[in-house]
Amino acid sequence: MATLTLSVVGSIVGGAIGGPFGAAIGRGLGALAGSAIDNALFGSGGGQRIEGPRLADLTVTTSTYGAAIPLAYGQRIRMGGNIIWAMPLIETATSKRSGGKGGGRRQTSTTYSYSANFAVAFCEGPVAGIRRIWADGKLFYDATASPPQTLASDIRIYTGTESQAADALIAADVGAANCPAYRGLCYLVFEGLQLADFANRIPQITAEIETGGADLARTLHALASRAGVATTDAASAARPLAGYAVARPTSARAAIEELMLAYSLVGCAVPGGVAVKPRGVAALGGMEAEAFGARAEGDADADRWTMARAEENGLPRELTLTHMDPARDYQPGTVRSTRQDGSGLAKAAYDIAVVLEAAEAKARAEQAHRDLWAARNTVETLTLPPAFATLQPGESLEVVLAGRLRRLNITRATVAPSGLVEIAAAIEQGVTWLPRTASAEPGSLPVQDIPRVVPSTLHLLDLPMLRAEDDDAGFYVAAGGGAGWRAAAILRSGDGVSYEEIAYLDAPAALGTCQTILPSGPWAHFDEASTLDVLLLNPEDELDAIPEAEVLAGGNAALVGDEVIGFRNAVLIAPGTYRLSGLLRGRLGTDDRIGTHGPGERFVLLSGTLGLERIRDGLGPRGMSRSYKAVSLWQEETAVAAAGFANTAASLAPLSPVHVAGSRDDAGDLIITWIRRTRIPSAWADGTDVPLGEAAERYEVDIRNAANTATLRTISSTSPSVTYTAPEQAADFGAPQVSVRVRVQQISDTIGRGAAREAIE
């Protein structure tokens, strides 16, 4: 007696897949989709799960020696990887120095950041490419954008060709002689990945791999071929395959069963191989009455077929199907089918690494649920004539049983010595099987876009004090950028190679470029004749008009070139472009810069504190040129050009005196007077004098020669006047002078001379 069961098919496709890194864990194709039905009917009733490739295998980055190389099929799929190489974390110490008031006691704080160099393998290659990469679920590489966007410093993609070369960084670490090229393996190399956003550890890396190709039929053939099956007939199952992955060592049976469930396929043995085809096709026609219930000559006239019905309480009331949902960036999605009638108490759960739209997965879940319930009715014995000796397990047959035409899925076929064929079968749902359709929503998922790296514009401002608390040897930094700019780290280097962070600006300054040249004008009162057109760097920024009193109090202060101005009016004349008028010129002692303007000068709004920070240096590095960079969020330091800057501690320098005047007495002596100004921002509270701002009141007056090329004499004073006597004039010039060129400056105990005021008296 020859008996064919579905386990015979299993012995044909009994090889393991998963490459040389794992061993077989299953014996074969077995009962195909029928095995799932059998387990649900005769299991414990507590639920049933296909143990093929699991979605959990695709979402976690591991570091497992000897792990299987996953297989990827279809168009694209998202999967986690296995770390195949890593260097120790790289620690970078960053010191931030701050000085006390007036260059007093300095403090240094040190912070540490970490970066990593590592390689992650994903699947057998070659693949068409990597579309997107996520780190801890956060999108940070997107090749679908134009141009491709990335938040990582350096990602190198190896698609798994047989000609790819070894990675230079890995070779430098392990030695060229010891470095494999990992040909036939798709992997990524991350160099210098900053770990601050990932809790200073290597993050979970997942990637959307574009496998660019095999349809369902070719995938089924490939899976069976890897297990040693010479012939696989899947031509009738040809259709597009969105994506499928085998992420761990498993049997061909388990891998193929996932696809059979996902696409409603059935399988059967054929000579030398296996055939897989869609449900509901190629069924044998209805049995003739005289052929039904065949028996050998001399057998008793008894029932020649028997049916059985399983208990319903062991059947699932609810079935869940977890799949990869392309609408959710290929993350797992779960759909449910719930049966309201019947007494089923169990739950069935399927976890498949197949890419399905939510509606398609819902239809498959409902179909599988119906099939489980339909298969509670089985034909235990049915005898057929010798003409049916070629029947194979997995094939379908239509017969009339108990007055009804029924569709059977054969699970066992035995050919007796008499030539009669005895079969066992599961009864399918309905005589005519039709694919189900269903509707389902994939669920909400926030759209992830890679933040665009917006380069920073940096201005280093060696200015007089803007605030009373800035009475030190420091300077100001202002930074901002175009639309989308978020933040920047301000870095400094003494040697142009090693940089330290000295500030972090998380709000933009209002920056721009002058579109017209600011002409000369008065600085003792409002300049009502001049206007200035300014194009703002960020079109989202705005400039506003304010009352005159607010301008006098320091409002709408801006740096234009090297002159600080105030403006009363701001009129939008084009997108992002304002025309400024009602100008108060030469503010904060910059009146000597009024006539120095040229085309394309910088514009920096100084009012308020957004995007402007004080770097509180001591006096030690005064006048020393150093390199600075403003590195935007997600930008690499090496991508930013350095700017040279020397801080002169202008905030500590006394402002130049004003209203220099001279008068002569009867002896011919020249009495020179002036009015001092203060570098300390303060209100003119008493209407008489402004705060001194220095430890002591001291001045120096230089007597210049007629050509203004040399200083002939310096006269010191502790009050705002000096006397240049007639004998001194005779000694310096040979005779008393009608007019004398002088240079007056206030003295600081900290840095010496302040800004000078020149006059001819």
Secondary structure, DSSP 8 states (H G I E B T S, - for coil): -EEEEHHHHHHHT--EESGGGS-------TTTHHHHHHHHHHS-SS-----SS-THHHH--B--TT----EEEESEEEEE-EEEEE---EEEEEEEEEE-TTS-SEEEEEEEEEEEEEEEEEEES--SEEEEEEETTEEEEETTSSS-EE-SSEEEEE---TT----HHHHHHH-GGG----TTEEEEEEEEEE-GGGTTS---EEEEEE-----HHHHHHHHHHHTT-SEEE-GGG-----EEEE-S-EEHHHHHHHHHHHHTEEEEEETTEEEEEETTSS-B----TTTTT---TT--SS--EEEEE--GGGSEEEEEEEEEEGGGTTEEEEEEEE--SS---EEEEEEEEEE--HHHHHHHHHHHHHHHHHTTEEEEEEEE-GGGTT--TT-EEEEEETTEEEEEEEEEEEE-TTS-EEEEEEE-SSSS------------------------EEEEE--S-SSGGG-SS-EEEEEE-STT---EEEEEESSSSS-EEEEEE-S---EEEESS------SSS-B-S--EEEEESSTT-------HHHHHTTTTEEEETTEEEEEEEEEEEETTEEEEEEEEEEETTTGGGTT---TT-EEEE-SSSTTEEEE---STTTT-EEEEEEEETT--GGGS--EEEE---GGGS----EEEEEEE-TT--EEEEEE---SS-----SSS-----SSS--EEEEEE-TTSSSEEEEEEESSSEEEE-HHHHHHHHSS--S--EEEEEEEETTTEEEEEEEEE-
